[in-house]
């Protein structure tokens, strides 16, 4: 069974009686849950199973390209980059 060590104010915070998950929590989860979360980092938002991360959550263009190629949804760009080599 998986063990999770969530850290308050890193993975979630409390807003009154609610627990609000951060974008980091969702990114570590690996896909959108589709529940309309406040800090959904996926694009389009609130689409269950979606793995496309909004660019603003990745630090550099290089990281964006690496992430997209690992997820397999940016193959056309990778092919174009290798044609001139």
N, C-alpha and C positions, 0 to 999 in steps of 0.2 A: 504494500500500500504506500502511496506517495505521502511524503511529509512536507508540509509547507511552513515556512517561517516568514510570515508577513510582518513587516515593520510599519508601525503607525507613523504617519506623515511621510512615508516613502511609497508604500504600496496602497495605502488608504488613509483617509482622515475622517473624522467625525464632524458632521454638520447637524447640530442638534441631536436628535435621536436616530439619525441616518448614518450609515457607513457609506462613504463615497470612495470608489476605487480610482486610483490615479492612472494616467496613461501608461506608466511603467508596469503596473499590475496587468493591464490589458495586453501590452506588448509581450510580457513574459507568458501570458496565457496562450498566445500564438494565433488567435483568431477572434473575430467579433462574436459576441454572444447574442447579439440582436435584441438586447433589452433596453436600448435607448440610453445608454450610460452617458453621464455628463462629460467624461473625459475620453470618449471613444477615439482612439488614434487611427482608426481604419477609414478607408475611402472607397466607396461611399459609406457613410456612417450607418450604423444600426442594421447592417445586412448580415445576418447570422452566417457564420462560416467564412466570411470575407477575411483574406490575409493581406490585402493591399494596404500598406501603411502610408499615411499622409507624409509627404516629404518633410514637413516641418519637424517631425519627430526623429529624423535622421540628420546627423551633424554635417556631413559633407556630400557633395555630388558623388564622390567615389564610394562612400558608404551606401548611398542610394542605389547606385549601379550594382554594387556587390549584393546588396539585399535582394534587389529585383532578380538578378541572375540566379541566386540561390533558390528563390521561390519559383523560378521558371516562368515568369510572366513578362519577361523583357527580352526574349530570345531574338526577336527581329533586330533590336538595337545591337546586340552582341555580334550577330552575323555581319551587320554593316561595318562594325568597327574592325573586323578581322579581314575583310575583303582586300584592303589596301596593303596588307602585310606580305 
